[in-house]
């Protein structure tokens, strides 16, 4: 981890680098898209202002990853793009590919984890984000226990990485400041 992390009694001195993980659009209710995007921007601004965050890492996939990338840029943080492989966007629409290229070009740092598509590269990308971040933002439906987001959240919890949990079902946002296991509700607007 890069930053200072959690310091005594739940006080956070700095989370310099924060990554996000979350479901793809097909796993989100359409009526939650705007809410999630608003929460991600609110979180990015709060991280910059109160947690000394300077960098946001995005896995650059559709949905939460790209919404986080836009929130990071809107909050005037540096964007790092972690791309599983060069072909990540190949099967997307022209508009989706153009947005991926735009966000990618705005990143100040980039990591590409392999030469050609393989599911193991998706996990390698997630592992790289978790390893390089001081904290994570996890946007998930708690009942969805399979897939890359569920796997990443399990790794975050097992490794006791501090995280901000955006619960799509309850529409709540809470800070889980592991290793202290301090849970702080963050009112959603």
N, C-alpha and C positions, 0 to 999 in steps of 0.2 A: 504494500500500500504506500501511496505517495504522501498523503497529508498527515495531520496530527491525530485524527480520529477522535474517539470519545475520551474525555477527561473527567474524572471524578463526578459524582452526584448528577450524572446526566448532562453535564455541560459539554457542548461540542466546541472545541477550539477551531478546528478546520477540517473540512472535507474538500480538499483541493480538486479532486477528480471524482465525478459522479457519473455512473453509467446507468442505463435503463434497459429493462427487458419487459416484454409484454406481448400480448396476443396479436395475431394478424387480423385484418378487418373481418374476415369471414367468421371469426370466433367471437366477435363483438356484436352486441345488438346495435342496429343502425342508430337508434335514438341515444346511444351512449357516446358516439364519436365526438360530438361537440363538447360534451362534459369532460371527457378524457383530455382532449386538447387543451381546454381551459385549465384543468388541474395541472397538467404538465407545465404550462407556462407559469402558473402560480408557484409551483414547486421550484422551477428553475430560478425565478426571481428571488424567492425566499432563500434558496441555497446560496445565491450570490451575496445577498444582503446580510444574512445571519450566520452562514456557515463558511464564509470565505471561499466558496467554490469558484474556481477559475475555468474549469474544463468539464464538458459533458461528452461522454462517449456514446455513440450510436452504432448499433449493429446494421443499420441502413436498410432493413427489410421494410416492407409495406406495413402500414398501421402504426403501432406505438413507436417503433424505432424511428421512423421518419417524422412523426409528430414530435418526438423528443428532440430530434435534430433541429427542427424549426424552433422549438421552445428555447433550446440552448442558444441559438443564434439571436432570437428576439430578446433574450435576457443579456445579450452582449457577453456571452461566455465563448471561449474557444471550443470549436467542435473537433473531435477526433472521430474518424470513421473507421470502424472495424468491419471489414468485408470478408465473408467466408471465401469467396472466389470471384474472379473477374466476371463470371457468367451470372452473378446473382440476379441481375435485372433482365436477363435475356428473354424470359417468357412473359414479361409484363407488357402492358399496353405502351404505345408510343409516349403518351403523356406521363405515365408512371416512370418510364425510363428517363425521360427528360428531367423530371424532378429528382430522381436518384443522381443523375449526372450533375445537376445544379448543386445539390447538397454536398455531393462528393467534392466538387470543385471548391466549395467554401470551407472545407475542413483544413485545419492547419497541420494535422497529422493523420496519417493513414496506415493501417495494417491490413494486408491481404494474407489470408491464412492458407491458401492453396491455389493450384493452377486450374483445376477443373472441379465441377460440382461433385460433392460427396456429402451425405448427411453428417459424417464425422467432422467435417469442416464447420458445420453449424455449431456443433458442440465445442470445437476448438475455439471458434470465435467467442462464444459465450464464456468459456473458461478464461480467455484472454481479457475480456472486459472485466470479469470478476476479479482477476488477479491484479489488474492495473487500476482499479477504482478503490477509493476510500470508503465509498458507500454506493448503494444501488437504489434505483427507483424500480419497483416491481408493480406492473399493472396487470392484474389477473382476475379471472373468475375463479374463486376458491374451489368450486366443484369440478373444475377441469384439471384433472390430475395427470394427464398425458401430454406429450409434446414438449417442444423446446423451452417454452416459458415455465412450465411446471418443473422441468428438469433444472433450469437455472435457479428458480426460487428455492428448490430443495438444496442445491449447492450453497446458495447464499445462507440459508438457515443452518446447514451443517457446519459451514465455515464460520458461522456467527458474524457475518458481515452486517454492519448497520444498514438498515434499509427503510425506505418509505414505501409502505404498502398501500396501493390504490386498489381498493376492493370494488370491482365492477358491479357485483350483485347488491352490496349494501350501500354503494355510493359513499364510501367513507375513505378518508386518507389518514393514515397513522404512521408515526415514526416508531420503528422497532430498533432501538439503539443497542444492539448486541455489541460486546459480550455482556453488558450489564442487564440485558433483557428488559430494559426500560421501555414501556410502551406509552406514547404520548399521542392523544387524539389531536389531529389538526383539522379544525372545522373546515368543511368544504363550503365554498360560497356558491 
